[in-house]
Amino acid sequence: MSTAISVRLPDEMATELEEIARETDRSKSYLIQKAIEAYLEDMADLQISLDRLHDTSDAVISADEMKKSLGL
């Protein structure tokens, strides 16, 4: 199932999107979907990073300790 969503883009961005769609032989909807997927993944990664940063039970180790644990 999919949901239709309408967005307004600045003219310059809409033109660039149209050009990329034409050059890559992909639909604008496909490109927008992939861009949103990448953004959502980045936001999830950021949230995990922030959660770990603020978790006082998660030990912080130095770069030297990390290298040693990896055998480098």
Wavefront OBJ file of the C-alpha trace (Angstrom):
o trace
v 0.000 0.000 0.000
v 1.189 3.534 -0.648
v -0.013 7.002 0.225
v 0.022 10.006 -2.063
v 1.558 13.125 -0.535
v 1.746 16.539 -2.135
v 4.745 18.822 -1.607
v 5.669 22.272 -2.812
v 9.229 22.772 -3.996
v 11.028 25.955 -4.915
v 11.175 26.328 -8.700
v 14.940 25.806 -8.785
v 14.696 22.555 -6.815
v 11.825 21.305 -8.977
v 13.863 22.021 -12.105
v 16.888 20.207 -10.711
v 14.707 17.241 -9.728
v 13.239 17.123 -13.234
v 16.723 17.166 -14.789
v 17.993 14.375 -12.544
v 14.879 12.311 -13.240
v 15.415 12.705 -16.971
v 19.163 11.963 -16.776
v 18.698 8.855 -14.628
v 15.535 7.643 -16.381
v 13.761 7.542 -13.011
v 10.505 9.145 -11.954
v 10.488 12.180 -9.709
v 8.443 10.153 -7.219
v 11.139 7.476 -7.118
v 13.878 10.035 -6.482
v 11.877 11.774 -3.769
v 11.112 8.429 -2.098
v 14.806 7.469 -2.106
v 15.784 10.876 -0.701
v 13.246 10.542 2.124
v 14.419 6.981 2.863
v 18.023 8.198 3.145
v 16.956 11.086 5.387
v 14.959 8.809 7.687
v 17.896 6.390 7.975
v 20.206 9.296 8.823
v 17.781 10.544 11.487
v 17.547 7.044 13.007
v 21.360 6.810 13.086
v 21.554 10.263 14.681
v 19.048 9.266 17.365
v 21.020 6.098 18.163
v 24.205 8.178 18.405
v 22.576 10.716 20.705
v 21.105 7.965 22.881
v 24.525 6.343 23.232
v 26.185 9.689 23.899
v 23.822 10.356 26.803
v 23.909 6.783 28.170
v 26.099 6.992 31.259
v 26.388 3.195 31.419
v 27.985 3.065 27.941
v 31.745 3.137 28.476
v 33.865 5.648 26.567
v 37.219 4.360 25.331
v 40.148 6.149 23.744
v 41.230 5.747 20.142
v 44.300 3.862 21.354
v 42.108 1.430 23.299
v 39.926 0.934 20.216
v 42.954 0.214 18.020
v 44.298 -2.232 20.580
v 40.960 -4.059 20.833
v 40.902 -4.352 17.032
v 44.480 -5.589 16.918
v 45.753 -2.571 15.000
l 1 2 3 4 5 6 7 8 9 10 11 12 13 14 15 16 17 18 19 20 21 22 23 24 25 26 27 28 29 30 31 32 33 34 35 36 37 38 39 40 41 42 43 44 45 46 47 48 49 50 51 52 53 54 55 56 57 58 59 60 61 62 63 64 65 66 67 68 69 70 71 72
